[in-house]
Amino acid sequence: MKAWHNRLEWAGFFAVLFCIWQAAATWVHNDMILPAPLQVLQTMEQQLVSPVFLPTVLISVGRVAAAVVLALGSGFLLAMLAHLVHPLEFFITRLLLLLRSIPNIAFIILMLFWMNREAAVLLVLWLLLVPIVYSALLERMEEISAHYKDVFRIYPQPWSVRLREAFFPELAGTWSAAVVTASSLACKAGVMAEILCQVPAGIGRSMQSARFALDTAGVMGWTIWLLLFAFALDAFWKRLPLWLERMQG
């Protein structure tokens, strides 16, 4: 019942948004400035049946997935090192804080001096995501260590056992939240990086081509596709633990 109520609320929200958009498009009366909703939907249908649609989406999704996997793996290793070696924690935390403070556009310009465009997009996304993953995991590791402090003191165990029996199970929730956050952020920032790095293929490239052609409906269509993919990816990561539990059960 609650699920249906939420769906009705979302349906009402989109209906109101559609009406506002249609009214604004009618008032502007200029497709180049603001195309009507039905025109954008028709453009999206044309994009969907285009033979380049699937490769374009898969390329962008592949970049996002690669950046998220790299950020999760390296963020976990850095968090573990910082947790085990406190002098390293001081250095790593401040280094990532410094990197997080630098605008993404500065990273992109610098990376294009040092490497090819594809690698620049991946590295920029990694630099954006790894501080978020690192901070979330390190904070949770500190909480776990404090919670099990007396247990570890009374029953000393090697770190391999502590990781397997305490840290990995307790980190599951934090890990899932970090994956969702990183994926959503990477979808948005990934397209921006694709546009600025001028990669040869991807959603960012398609949006840039539509902009050069003064095709506002095309740009808006790719934007909506990007939102749909971000929502789908978010739902996938949230449901994945439930699917794994059912498979194990």
N, C-alpha and C positions, 0 to 999 in steps of 0.2 A: 504493500500500500504506500509506504514511504517512497519507494522507488518511482512509482507512478506519479506521486505528488511532485517529486523533483523534476520528472520529465515534463509535466504540465507547466511547471514554473519556467523551465528552460524554453519550452515551446512558446509560452507567452512573451518571454523576453525577446526571442528572435523575431516574433511577429511584430512587436513594437519597434524593434530595431529596423526591420524591413520597411515598415511604414514611414519611419523617419527618413531613412535613406531614399525611398521612392519620392517622398515629398521634396527633399533637398535636390534630388536630380531633376525633378520637374521644374523647380524654381530656377535652378542654374541654367537648365536647358542647353547644356554644352557637353557632349559626350567626351571631349578631350579633357575637360576639367573634372567632371563627375558623371560617369556612366550610370545608367539605371541598373537596379539589381538584376532584372531579367537579362539585360545585355551581358552583365558579368557572368551570370550562370550559363548563358549560351557560349561565352568564350571559354569557360571552364570545361564545358562539354567537348568543345573542339580540342582543347588541350589534352583532355583525357583520352580521346581516340587517336591522337597524334602518335606516330610510331616512335617519336623521341621522348614521349612522356615517361614511360617506365625507366629507360636508361637514365634520364635526367634525375628522377626521384631517387633511384638506387644509388647513384653517384653521391648525391648529397647526404642521403641516409648513411651510406658507407663511411663518409667522412665523419659524420656525427658519432656513429657507433665506435669507430676507431679511436676518436678523441676521448670518448667516455671510458672505454676500456683502459686506455693508457693512463688517464687521470685516476681511475679507481685503483689500478695496480700500483702506480707510483705514489699516489696519495697514501695508500695503506702502508707501503714500505717506509715512506718518510715519517708517517705518524708513529710507526713501531720503533724506528730508530730514535725519534725524539722522546718517546716514552721510556726507552731503555737507557739512553745516554742523555742526561740533562744538559750538559754543555752543548750538545748538538741541537737540542730543543730550542735553546736561546737563539742560535744562528739560523736554523731552518725557519722558525716562526717569523723572525724579522725579515728574512730574505723573501719569503712568500708574501708577507705584508707589503714589502716594498714593490714586488712585482705586481701585486693586486692594485696598487695605487697608480701604476703607470697606465695611461690611456691605451686602449686597444689599437687605435690608429697608429700610435707611435711604434708599437710592436710590429704591426703589419709593414710599415715602411722600412724598419730596420731588417726584418726577416727577408724582405725582397732583395736586399743588398747581398745577403749571405746564402740564400738557397732558392730553389725553384718555387713556383707558385703553389703547387700542391702541398709541398712540405711546409710552406709558410702558413697555409690555412690550418693544417693539422697542429703545428706548433703553437699558433696563436690560440686555438681552442684549448689546447692542453694547459697553456699558461693561465687561461681564464678559469678552467675548471679545477685544477689541482689544489689551489689554496682552499677552495670550498670543501673538497673531499677531505683534505688533510685536517682542517680545523674541526670538522664534525667528528672524524674518527679519533683524533687525539683527545678531544674533550671527553668522549665516551670511554676511551681507554683509561683515562685518569679516574673516572667515576668507578669503573669496574675494579681497578686496582685498589682504590680506597675501600670499596665494598667487601672485597675478598682479602683485605690486608691481614686480618687475624687468622683466617683459614690458611693462607699461604705461609704465615709465620709458624703456626702449629704443625701444619702438614706440608713441609717443603716439597716442591715438585719442580722438575726441570721445565724450562720455558716451553718446550714442545708440548708437554702435557697441559700446562696452563693455557696455551693458545687453543688447544683442541677442546678442553673441557670447560673453560670459562670464557675466554675472550671471543672465540668464534661464535658460540651461541648467543652471547650477550650483544655482540655487534650486529646481529642480523637485522634488527629494526633500523639501526642507524645506517647500515649499508644500503638498505632498500630506499630510505629517504634520500640518501646521497645520490643514488642512481637516478631517482625521479627528478631531483633538482638539477643534476648535471645534464641529463638528457634534454629537459625543457630549455635550459639556458643555451645548450649547444645548438639546438635547432634554430634559435633566434640569432645567436651570434655567428653561427656557421654561414648563414646566407650573407650576412654583412661582410664576413671575411672573404667569401667567394666573390662578391661584387668588387671589393677594394683590391683584392689580389688579381682580379680579372682572369680567373681560371677558365679553361676552354669549355667546361661542361659543368652542369649542375643547375639547381633552382636559381641561384644567384645570377648565373650567366643568362638564364632565360628571362629573368626579370629585367636585367640590364638591356637585353636585346629588345624587349617590349618597350622599354623606356626610350631607346634610341628611335624606335619606330613610332613614337608618340601614341602608343597603344595603352591608354590608361586602364582600359578594361582588362588587358592582358596582365598588367602589373598587379591589379587588384585580384585577378583570378589566381595568379601564383601565390599571392599573399594569403588568400583563403586556403589554398591547398596546403601551404606551409602550416597554417594554424591547425588544419585537420590532421596532418601528420604528427604535429606536436601533441595534440590531444590523444591520438591513437597510441603513440609511444608511451605517453604518461599512463594511460589505462593499461597497456600491456605490462609495464613494470609493476604496477600496483596489483595486478591479478596474477602475475607470475608465481609469487609465493603460495597463493591458494592452489594454483594448478599443480605445483610441485608437491604440496601436502596431499592432494587427492591422489596423485600418482604413487606416492609412497604408501598411502593408506590402502 
